[in-house]
Amino acid sequence: MENELMTIKILLPFRIFAKIINVKRVVAETGEGSFGILPQRLDCVAALVPGIFTYETEAEGVQYLAIDEGILVKAGPEVLVSVRNAIGGADLGKLRESVEKDFVELDENERKVRSVMAKLESGFIYNLEKFSKE
Protein backbone atom coordinates (compact mmCIF):
# COMPACT_ATOMS: atom_id res chain seq x y z
CA MET A 1 0.00 0.00 0.00
CA GLU A 2 1.46 3.32 -1.06
CA ASN A 3 1.73 6.03 1.61
CA GLU A 4 -0.66 8.82 0.80
CA LEU A 5 0.56 12.26 1.82
CA MET A 6 -1.65 14.73 3.67
CA THR A 7 -3.17 18.08 2.76
CA ILE A 8 -3.44 20.78 5.42
CA LYS A 9 -5.84 23.72 5.39
CA ILE A 10 -5.22 26.45 7.96
CA LEU A 11 -8.52 28.28 8.44
CA LEU A 12 -8.94 31.68 10.11
CA PRO A 13 -12.35 33.12 11.02
CA PHE A 14 -12.31 35.39 7.97
CA ARG A 15 -10.22 33.56 5.35
CA ILE A 16 -8.13 30.54 4.43
CA PHE A 17 -4.62 31.26 5.72
CA ALA A 18 -2.89 28.45 3.82
CA LYS A 19 -3.44 25.23 1.92
CA ILE A 20 -0.40 22.97 2.01
CA ILE A 21 -0.18 19.80 -0.07
CA ASN A 22 2.14 16.76 0.07
CA VAL A 23 2.62 16.96 3.83
CA LYS A 24 4.65 14.12 5.32
CA ARG A 25 4.11 14.89 9.01
CA VAL A 26 2.54 17.40 11.40
CA VAL A 27 3.35 18.36 15.00
CA ALA A 28 0.78 20.36 16.99
CA GLU A 29 0.50 21.56 20.59
CA THR A 30 -2.45 20.79 22.86
CA GLY A 31 -3.10 21.42 26.52
CA GLU A 32 -1.70 17.95 27.20
CA GLY A 33 1.51 18.52 25.20
CA SER A 34 2.72 18.11 21.64
CA PHE A 35 1.68 15.26 19.36
CA GLY A 36 2.54 14.18 15.86
CA ILE A 37 0.41 13.12 12.93
CA LEU A 38 1.57 10.90 10.10
CA PRO A 39 -0.53 10.07 7.01
CA GLN A 40 -1.45 6.61 8.36
CA ARG A 41 -2.76 7.91 11.70
CA LEU A 42 -6.40 7.24 12.49
CA ASP A 43 -8.79 10.16 12.24
CA CYS A 44 -8.76 12.43 15.28
CA VAL A 45 -9.77 15.79 16.74
CA ALA A 46 -7.62 17.91 19.07
CA ALA A 47 -8.03 21.26 20.83
CA LEU A 48 -4.98 23.40 20.09
CA VAL A 49 -3.34 25.93 22.39
CA PRO A 50 -1.29 28.96 21.29
CA GLY A 51 2.04 27.63 20.12
CA ILE A 52 4.19 26.50 17.21
CA PHE A 53 2.59 24.33 14.53
CA THR A 54 5.16 22.30 12.58
CA TYR A 55 4.72 20.50 9.30
CA GLU A 56 7.06 18.88 6.78
CA THR A 57 6.54 18.77 3.03
CA GLU A 58 8.55 17.00 0.38
CA ALA A 59 9.34 20.26 -1.45
CA GLU A 60 9.98 22.75 1.38
CA GLY A 61 11.11 20.57 4.26
CA VAL A 62 10.19 21.53 7.82
CA GLN A 63 8.06 24.68 8.18
CA TYR A 64 6.77 26.51 11.26
CA LEU A 65 3.67 28.59 11.95
CA ALA A 66 2.69 30.44 15.10
CA ILE A 67 -0.96 29.69 15.80
CA ASP A 68 -3.50 30.86 18.32
CA GLU A 69 -5.92 28.50 20.03
CA GLY A 70 -8.23 26.48 17.87
CA ILE A 71 -9.06 22.97 16.75
CA LEU A 72 -7.41 20.36 14.54
CA VAL A 73 -9.41 17.71 12.68
CA LYS A 74 -7.76 14.87 10.77
CA ALA A 75 -10.07 12.98 8.43
CA GLY A 76 -8.31 10.65 6.03
CA PRO A 77 -5.54 12.56 4.24
CA GLU A 78 -7.13 15.94 5.08
CA VAL A 79 -5.99 17.94 8.13
CA LEU A 80 -8.12 20.99 8.91
CA VAL A 81 -6.75 23.47 11.42
CA SER A 82 -9.17 26.20 12.46
CA VAL A 83 -7.54 28.90 14.61
CA ARG A 84 -8.24 32.50 15.58
CA ASN A 85 -4.92 33.78 14.23
CA ALA A 86 -1.77 32.48 12.53
CA ILE A 87 1.64 33.91 11.66
CA GLY A 88 4.07 32.38 9.19
CA GLY A 89 7.19 33.25 7.26
CA ALA A 90 9.48 34.05 10.18
CA ASP A 91 12.23 32.09 11.88
CA LEU A 92 11.41 29.86 14.82
CA GLY A 93 12.66 32.29 17.50
CA LYS A 94 10.53 35.17 16.20
CA LEU A 95 7.49 32.91 15.94
CA ARG A 96 7.86 31.79 19.57
CA GLU A 97 8.13 35.45 20.63
CA SER A 98 4.97 36.23 18.65
CA VAL A 99 3.08 33.45 20.39
CA GLU A 100 4.17 34.60 23.82
CA LYS A 101 3.66 38.30 23.15
CA ASP A 102 0.62 38.56 20.88
CA PHE A 103 -1.53 35.49 21.44
CA VAL A 104 -1.10 35.05 25.20
CA GLU A 105 -1.47 38.81 25.73
CA LEU A 106 -4.61 38.81 23.59
CA ASP A 107 -6.06 36.00 25.71
CA GLU A 108 -5.48 38.06 28.87
CA ASN A 109 -7.20 41.09 27.31
CA GLU A 110 -10.08 38.90 26.18
CA ARG A 111 -10.51 37.58 29.73
CA LYS A 112 -10.70 41.15 31.02
CA VAL A 113 -13.27 42.11 28.38
CA ARG A 114 -15.39 39.05 29.18
CA SER A 115 -15.26 39.91 32.88
CA VAL A 116 -16.42 43.47 32.20
CA MET A 117 -19.18 42.22 29.89
CA ALA A 118 -20.39 39.77 32.53
CA LYS A 119 -20.60 42.60 35.06
CA LEU A 120 -22.50 44.79 32.60
CA GLU A 121 -24.91 41.98 31.77
CA SER A 122 -25.58 41.14 35.41
CA GLY A 123 -26.09 44.84 36.21
CA PHE A 124 -28.51 45.16 33.29
CA ILE A 125 -30.47 42.11 34.40
CA TYR A 126 -30.58 43.38 38.00
CA ASN A 127 -31.88 46.79 36.90
CA LEU A 128 -34.40 45.23 34.51
CA GLU A 129 -35.66 42.97 37.27
CA LYS A 130 -35.91 45.93 39.66
CA PHE A 131 -37.78 47.96 37.02
CA SER A 132 -40.27 45.14 36.35
CA LYS A 133 -41.15 44.95 40.07
CA GLU A 134 -42.04 48.65 40.21
Backbone as JSON Lines, residues from 0, in Angstrom:
{"i":0,"aa":"M","n":[0.84,-1.19,0.0],"ca":[0.0,0.0,0.0],"c":[0.88,1.24,0.0]}
{"i":1,"aa":"E","n":[0.67,2.11,-0.93],"ca":[1.46,3.32,-1.06],"c":[1.04,4.35,-0.02]}
{"i":2,"aa":"N","n":[2.03,5.0,0.62],"ca":[1.73,6.03,1.61],"c":[1.16,7.26,0.92]}
{"i":3,"aa":"E","n":[-0.03,7.62,1.32],"ca":[-0.66,8.82,0.8],"c":[-0.25,9.99,1.68]}
{"i":4,"aa":"L","n":[0.17,11.08,1.07],"ca":[0.56,12.26,1.82],"c":[-0.67,13.07,2.19]}
{"i":5,"aa":"M","n":[-0.52,13.96,3.16],"ca":[-1.65,14.73,3.67],"c":[-1.74,16.11,3.02]}
{"i":6,"aa":"T","n":[-2.91,16.7,3.16],"ca":[-3.17,18.08,2.76],"c":[-3.65,18.81,4.0]}
{"i":7,"aa":"I","n":[-3.06,19.98,4.26],"ca":[-3.44,20.78,5.42],"c":[-4.12,22.06,4.94]}
{"i":8,"aa":"K","n":[-5.21,22.41,5.59],"ca":[-5.84,23.72,5.39],"c":[-5.83,24.43,6.73]}
{"i":9,"aa":"I","n":[-5.22,25.62,6.77],"ca":[-5.22,26.45,7.96],"c":[-6.33,27.48,7.76]}
{"i":10,"aa":"L","n":[-7.36,27.42,8.59],"ca":[-8.52,28.28,8.44],"c":[-8.55,29.33,9.55]}
{"i":11,"aa":"L","n":[-8.74,30.58,9.16],"ca":[-8.94,31.68,10.11],"c":[-10.42,32.03,10.07]}
{"i":12,"aa":"P","n":[-10.92,32.79,11.03],"ca":[-12.35,33.12,11.02],"c":[-12.8,33.85,9.76]}
{"i":13,"aa":"F","n":[-11.91,34.55,9.08],"ca":[-12.31,35.39,7.97],"c":[-11.7,34.99,6.63]}
{"i":14,"aa":"R","n":[-10.82,33.97,6.62],"ca":[-10.22,33.56,5.35],"c":[-9.45,32.25,5.53]}
{"i":15,"aa":"I","n":[-9.03,31.69,4.41],"ca":[-8.13,30.54,4.43],"c":[-6.7,31.08,4.48]}
{"i":16,"aa":"F","n":[-5.98,30.77,5.54],"ca":[-4.62,31.26,5.72],"c":[-3.66,30.55,4.78]}
{"i":17,"aa":"A","n":[-3.79,29.22,4.69],"ca":[-2.89,28.45,3.82],"c":[-3.49,27.1,3.48]}
{"i":18,"aa":"K","n":[-3.13,26.61,2.31],"ca":[-3.44,25.23,1.92],"c":[-2.11,24.62,1.51]}
{"i":19,"aa":"I","n":[-1.71,23.58,2.22],"ca":[-0.4,22.97,2.01],"c":[-0.63,21.52,1.56]}
{"i":20,"aa":"I","n":[-0.01,21.15,0.45],"ca":[-0.18,19.8,-0.07],"c":[1.12,19.0,0.13]}
{"i":21,"aa":"N","n":[1.01,17.69,-0.04],"ca":[2.14,16.76,0.07],"c":[2.85,16.88,1.41]}
{"i":22,"aa":"V","n":[2.08,16.86,2.48],"ca":[2.62,16.96,3.83],"c":[2.95,15.57,4.35]}
{"i":23,"aa":"K","n":[4.19,15.4,4.82],"ca":[4.65,14.12,5.32],"c":[4.33,13.92,6.79]}
{"i":24,"aa":"R","n":[4.39,15.01,7.58],"ca":[4.11,14.89,9.01],"c":[3.7,16.25,9.56]}
{"i":25,"aa":"V","n":[3.01,16.21,10.71],"ca":[2.54,17.4,11.4],"c":[2.82,17.25,12.88]}
{"i":26,"aa":"V","n":[3.2,18.34,13.54],"ca":[3.35,18.36,15.0],"c":[2.56,19.56,15.5]}
{"i":27,"aa":"A","n":[1.64,19.31,16.44],"ca":[0.78,20.36,16.99],"c":[0.83,20.33,18.51]}
{"i":28,"aa":"E","n":[0.48,21.46,19.14],"ca":[0.5,21.56,20.59],"c":[-0.92,21.61,21.13]}
{"i":29,"aa":"T","n":[-1.17,20.78,22.16],"ca":[-2.45,20.79,22.86],"c":[-2.2,21.11,24.32]}
{"i":30,"aa":"G","n":[-3.24,21.19,25.09],"ca":[-3.1,21.42,26.52],"c":[-2.38,20.29,27.23]}
{"i":31,"aa":"E","n":[-2.37,19.12,26.63],"ca":[-1.7,17.95,27.2],"c":[-0.27,17.78,26.71]}
{"i":32,"aa":"G","n":[0.16,18.61,25.77],"ca":[1.51,18.52,25.2],"c":[1.46,18.41,23.68]}
{"i":33,"aa":"S","n":[2.62,18.21,23.09],"ca":[2.72,18.11,21.64],"c":[2.41,16.69,21.17]}
{"i":34,"aa":"F","n":[1.88,16.59,19.95],"ca":[1.68,15.26,19.36],"c":[1.89,15.35,17.87]}
{"i":35,"aa":"G","n":[2.26,14.24,17.28],"ca":[2.54,14.18,15.86],"c":[1.47,13.43,15.09]}
{"i":36,"aa":"I","n":[1.36,13.79,13.82],"ca":[0.41,13.12,12.93],"c":[1.17,12.71,11.68]}
{"i":37,"aa":"L","n":[1.05,11.44,11.34],"ca":[1.57,10.9,10.1],"c":[0.38,10.54,9.21]}
{"i":38,"aa":"P","n":[0.6,10.36,7.91],"ca":[-0.53,10.07,7.01],"c":[-1.35,8.84,7.41]}
{"i":39,"aa":"Q","n":[-0.74,7.84,8.02],"ca":[-1.45,6.61,8.36],"c":[-2.25,6.71,9.66]}
{"i":40,"aa":"R","n":[-2.1,7.78,10.41],"ca":[-2.76,7.91,11.7],"c":[-4.28,7.85,11.51]}
{"i":41,"aa":"L","n":[-4.94,7.26,12.51],"ca":[-6.4,7.24,12.49],"c":[-6.94,8.66,12.59]}
{"i":42,"aa":"D","n":[-8.15,8.84,12.16],"ca":[-8.79,10.16,12.24],"c":[-8.87,10.6,13.7]}
{"i":43,"aa":"C","n":[-8.74,11.92,13.92],"ca":[-8.76,12.43,15.28],"c":[-9.16,13.9,15.29]}
{"i":44,"aa":"V","n":[-9.46,14.39,16.5],"ca":[-9.77,15.79,16.74],"c":[-8.97,16.2,17.96]}
{"i":45,"aa":"A","n":[-8.41,17.43,17.94],"ca":[-7.62,17.91,19.07],"c":[-7.85,19.41,19.26]}
{"i":46,"aa":"A","n":[-7.94,19.83,20.51],"ca":[-8.03,21.26,20.83],"c":[-6.61,21.79,20.91]}
{"i":47,"aa":"L","n":[-6.33,22.83,20.15],"ca":[-4.98,23.4,20.09],"c":[-4.86,24.6,21.02]}
{"i":48,"aa":"V","n":[-3.66,24.77,21.56],"ca":[-3.34,25.93,22.39],"c":[-2.39,26.83,21.6]}
{"i":49,"aa":"P","n":[-2.26,28.1,21.99],"ca":[-1.29,28.96,21.29],"c":[0.09,28.32,21.32]}
{"i":50,"aa":"G","n":[0.73,28.25,20.18],"ca":[2.04,27.63,20.12],"c":[2.56,27.55,18.7]}
{"i":51,"aa":"I","n":[3.55,26.69,18.51],"ca":[4.19,26.5,17.21],"c":[3.61,25.25,16.55]}
{"i":52,"aa":"F","n":[3.13,25.42,15.34],"ca":[2.59,24.33,14.53],"c":[3.65,23.98,13.5]}
{"i":53,"aa":"T","n":[4.07,22.74,13.46],"ca":[5.16,22.3,12.58],"c":[4.61,21.32,11.55]}
{"i":54,"aa":"Y","n":[5.07,21.47,10.32],"ca":[4.72,20.5,9.3],"c":[5.92,20.33,8.37]}
{"i":55,"aa":"E","n":[5.97,19.17,7.71],"ca":[7.06,18.88,6.78],"c":[6.48,18.47,5.44]}
{"i":56,"aa":"T","n":[6.96,19.14,4.38],"ca":[6.54,18.77,3.03],"c":[7.74,18.22,2.28]}
{"i":57,"aa":"E","n":[7.46,17.55,1.19],"ca":[8.55,17.0,0.38],"c":[9.35,18.13,-0.26]}
{"i":58,"aa":"A","n":[8.67,19.18,-0.71],"ca":[9.34,20.26,-1.45],"c":[10.06,21.26,-0.55]}
{"i":59,"aa":"E","n":[9.43,21.67,0.56],"ca":[9.98,22.75,1.38],"c":[10.66,22.3,2.66]}
{"i":60,"aa":"G","n":[10.53,21.05,3.01],"ca":[11.11,20.57,4.26],"c":[10.26,20.98,5.45]}
{"i":61,"aa":"V","n":[10.9,21.19,6.6],"ca":[10.19,21.53,7.82],"c":[9.83,23.01,7.82]}
{"i":62,"aa":"Q","n":[8.56,23.31,8.13],"ca":[8.06,24.68,8.18],"c":[7.37,24.91,9.52]}
{"i":63,"aa":"Y","n":[7.36,26.17,9.97],"ca":[6.77,26.51,11.26],"c":[5.76,27.64,11.1]}
{"i":64,"aa":"L","n":[4.67,27.54,11.87],"ca":[3.67,28.59,11.95],"c":[3.37,28.85,13.42]}
{"i":65,"aa":"A","n":[3.19,30.11,13.77],"ca":[2.69,30.44,15.1],"c":[1.18,30.47,14.99]}
{"i":66,"aa":"I","n":[0.5,29.72,15.86],"ca":[-0.96,29.69,15.8],"c":[-1.54,30.02,17.16]}
{"i":67,"aa":"D","n":[-2.74,30.59,17.12],"ca":[-3.5,30.86,18.32],"c":[-4.33,29.62,18.64]}
{"i":68,"aa":"E","n":[-5.13,29.67,19.68],"ca":[-5.92,28.5,20.03],"c":[-6.93,28.18,18.94]}
{"i":69,"aa":"G","n":[-7.29,26.91,18.89],"ca":[-8.23,26.48,17.87],"c":[-8.46,24.99,17.95]}
{"i":70,"aa":"I","n":[-8.77,24.4,16.8],"ca":[-9.06,22.97,16.75],"c":[-8.42,22.36,15.51]}
{"i":71,"aa":"L","n":[-7.99,21.12,15.64],"ca":[-7.41,20.36,14.54],"c":[-8.29,19.15,14.31]}
{"i":72,"aa":"V","n":[-8.62,18.89,13.04],"ca":[-9.41,17.71,12.68],"c":[-8.68,16.98,11.57]}
{"i":73,"aa":"K","n":[-8.36,15.7,11.81],"ca":[-7.76,14.87,10.77],"c":[-8.81,13.88,10.31]}
{"i":74,"aa":"A","n":[-9.11,13.91,9.02],"ca":[-10.07,12.98,8.43],"c":[-9.46,12.45,7.14]}
{"i":75,"aa":"G","n":[-9.01,11.21,7.19],"ca":[-8.31,10.65,6.03],"c":[-7.03,11.42,5.78]}
{"i":76,"aa":"P","n":[-6.77,11.8,4.54],"ca":[-5.54,12.56,4.24],"c":[-5.69,14.06,4.46]}
{"i":77,"aa":"E","n":[-6.88,14.51,4.87],"ca":[-7.13,15.94,5.08],"c":[-6.91,16.31,6.54]}
{"i":78,"aa":"V","n":[-6.17,17.39,6.78],"ca":[-5.99,17.94,8.13],"c":[-6.5,19.37,8.08]}
{"i":79,"aa":"L","n":[-7.56,19.65,8.83],"ca":[-8.12,20.99,8.91],"c":[-7.72,21.59,10.25]}
{"i":80,"aa":"V","n":[-7.15,22.77,10.21],"ca":[-6.75,23.47,11.42],"c":[-7.47,24.8,11.43]}
{"i":81,"aa":"S","n":[-8.39,24.96,12.36],"ca":[-9.17,26.2,12.46],"c":[-8.69,26.94,13.71]}
{"i":82,"aa":"V","n":[-8.09,28.12,13.51],"ca":[-7.54,28.9,14.61],"c":[-7.98,30.35,14.49]}
{"i":83,"aa":"R","n":[-7.85,31.09,15.6],"ca":[-8.24,32.5,15.58],"c":[-7.23,33.37,14.85]}
{"i":84,"aa":"N","n":[-5.96,32.98,14.89],"ca":[-4.92,33.78,14.23],"c":[-3.73,32.88,13.93]}
{"i":85,"aa":"A","n":[-2.97,33.24,12.9],"ca":[-1.77,32.48,12.53],"c":[-0.74,33.44,11.94]}
{"i":86,"aa":"I","n":[0.53,33.12,12.2],"ca":[1.64,33.91,11.66],"c":[2.64,32.94,11.06]}
{"i":87,"aa":"G","n":[3.08,33.23,9.85],"ca":[4.07,32.38,9.19],"c":[5.18,33.22,8.6]}
{"i":88,"aa":"G","n":[6.15,32.56,8.0],"ca":[7.19,33.25,7.26],"c":[8.29,33.87,8.09]}
{"i":89,"aa":"A","n":[8.4,33.52,9.34],"ca":[9.48,34.05,10.18],"c":[10.28,32.88,10.74]}
{"i":90,"aa":"D","n":[11.45,33.18,11.29],"ca":[12.23,32.09,11.88],"c":[11.59,31.64,13.19]}
{"i":91,"aa":"L","n":[12.04,30.51,13.67],"ca":[11.41,29.86,14.82],"c":[11.45,30.73,16.07]}
{"i":92,"aa":"G","n":[12.55,31.43,16.32],"ca":[12.66,32.29,17.5],"c":[11.65,33.43,17.49]}
{"i":93,"aa":"K","n":[11.49,34.06,16.32],"ca":[10.53,35.17,16.2],"c":[9.1,34.66,16.32]}
{"i":94,"aa":"L","n":[8.83,33.47,15.81],"ca":[7.49,32.91,15.94],"c":[7.16,32.64,17.4]}
{"i":95,"aa":"R","n":[8.09,32.08,18.14],"ca":[7.86,31.79,19.57],"c":[7.59,33.09,20.32]}
{"i":96,"aa":"E","n":[8.36,34.14,20.0],"ca":[8.13,35.45,20.63],"c":[6.73,35.96,20.3]}
{"i":97,"aa":"S","n":[6.31,35.79,19.06],"ca":[4.97,36.23,18.65],"c":[3.89,35.52,19.44]}
{"i":98,"aa":"V","n":[4.06,34.22,19.62],"ca":[3.08,33.45,20.39],"c":[3.01,33.99,21.81]}
{"i":99,"aa":"E","n":[4.15,34.15,22.44],"ca":[4.17,34.6,23.82],"c":[3.64,36.02,23.97]}
{"i":100,"aa":"K","n":[4.03,36.89,23.05],"ca":[3.66,38.3,23.15],"c":[2.23,38.56,22.7]}
{"i":101,"aa":"D","n":[1.9,38.19,21.48],"ca":[0.62,38.56,20.88],"c":[-0.54,37.68,21.34]}
{"i":102,"aa":"F","n":[-0.4,36.38,21.19],"ca":[-1.53,35.49,21.44],"c":[-1.86,35.38,22.92]}
{"i":103,"aa":"V","n":[-0.85,35.19,23.76],"ca":[-1.1,35.05,25.2],"c":[-1.6,36.38,25.76]}
{"i":104,"aa":"E","n":[-1.03,37.49,25.3],"ca":[-1.47,38.81,25.73],"c":[-2.91,39.07,25.3]}
{"i":105,"aa":"L","n":[-3.25,38.66,24.1],"ca":[-4.61,38.81,23.59],"c":[-5.59,38.01,24.45]}
{"i":106,"aa":"D","n":[-5.2,36.8,24.85],"ca":[-6.06,36.0,25.71],"c":[-6.32,36.7,27.03]}
{"i":107,"aa":"E","n":[-5.32,37.33,27.61],"ca":[-5.48,38.06,28.87],"c":[-6.44,39.23,28.68]}
{"i":108,"aa":"N","n":[-6.29,39.98,27.6],"ca":[-7.2,41.09,27.31],"c":[-8.63,40.59,27.09]}
{"i":109,"aa":"E","n":[-8.76,39.47,26.41],"ca":[-10.08,38.9,26.18],"c":[-10.74,38.5,27.49]}
{"i":110,"aa":"R","n":[-9.97,37.94,28.42],"ca":[-10.51,37.58,29.73],"c":[-11.03,38.81,30.45]}
{"i":111,"aa":"K","n":[-10.27,39.9,30.37],"ca":[-10.7,41.15,31.02],"c":[-11.99,41.67,30.39]}
{"i":112,"aa":"V","n":[-12.07,41.65,29.07],"ca":[-13.27,42.11,28.38],"c":[-14.47,41.25,28.76]}
{"i":113,"aa":"R","n":[-14.28,39.94,28.81],"ca":[-15.39,39.05,29.18],"c":[-15.85,39.32,30.61]}
{"i":114,"aa":"S","n":[-14.91,39.6,31.5],"ca":[-15.26,39.91,32.88],"c":[-16.1,41.19,32.96]}
{"i":115,"aa":"V","n":[-15.68,42.22,32.23],"ca":[-16.42,43.47,32.2],"c":[-17.81,43.26,31.6]}
{"i":116,"aa":"M","n":[-17.89,42.49,30.52],"ca":[-19.18,42.22,29.89],"c":[-20.11,41.46,30.83]}
{"i":117,"aa":"A","n":[-19.57,40.51,31.58],"ca":[-20.39,39.77,32.53],"c":[-20.95,40.7,33.61]}
{"i":118,"aa":"K","n":[-20.13,41.64,34.06],"ca":[-20.6,42.6,35.06],"c":[-21.68,43.5,34.48]}
{"i":119,"aa":"L","n":[-21.49,43.95,33.24],"ca":[-22.5,44.79,32.6],"c":[-23.81,44.03,32.41]}
{"i":120,"aa":"E","n":[-23.71,42.78,31.98],"ca":[-24.91,41.98,31.77],"c":[-25.65,41.74,33.08]}
{"i":121,"aa":"S","n":[-24.92,41.39,34.13],"ca":[-25.58,41.14,35.41],"c":[-26.2,42.42,35.96]}
{"i":122,"aa":"G","n":[-25.53,43.56,35.78],"ca":[-26.09,44.84,36.21],"c":[-27.35,45.17,35.42]}
{"i":123,"aa":"F","n":[-27.34,44.91,34.13],"ca":[-28.51,45.16,33.29],"c":[-29.68,44.29,33.74]}
{"i":124,"aa":"I","n":[-29.41,43.03,33.97],"ca":[-30.47,42.11,34.4],"c":[-31.02,42.53,35.76]}
{"i":125,"aa":"Y","n":[-30.16,42.93,36.67],"ca":[-30.58,43.38,38.0],"c":[-31.5,44.6,37.88]}
{"i":126,"aa":"N","n":[-31.07,45.58,37.07],"ca":[-31.88,46.79,36.9],"c":[-33.2,46.49,36.18]}
{"i":127,"aa":"L","n":[-33.18,45.61,35.21],"ca":[-34.4,45.23,34.51],"c":[-35.37,44.53,35.46]}
{"i":128,"aa":"E","n":[-34.84,43.67,36.29],"ca":[-35.66,42.97,37.27],"c":[-36.26,43.96,38.28]}
{"i":129,"aa":"K","n":[-35.46,44.9,38.72],"ca":[-35.91,45.93,39.66],"c":[-37.01,46.8,39.02]}
{"i":130,"aa":"F","n":[-36.82,47.15,37.75],"ca":[-37.78,47.96,37.02],"c":[-39.11,47.2,36.86]}
{"i":131,"aa":"S","n":[-39.04,45.91,36.57],"ca":[-40.27,45.14,36.35],"c":[-41.08,44.98,37.63]}
{"i":132,"aa":"K","n":[-40.44,45.07,38.79],"ca":[-41.15,44.95,40.07],"c":[-41.87,46.24,40.44]}
{"i":133,"aa":"E","n":[-41.43,47.35,39.86],"ca":[-42.04,48.65,40.21],"c":[-43.34,48.88,39.54]}
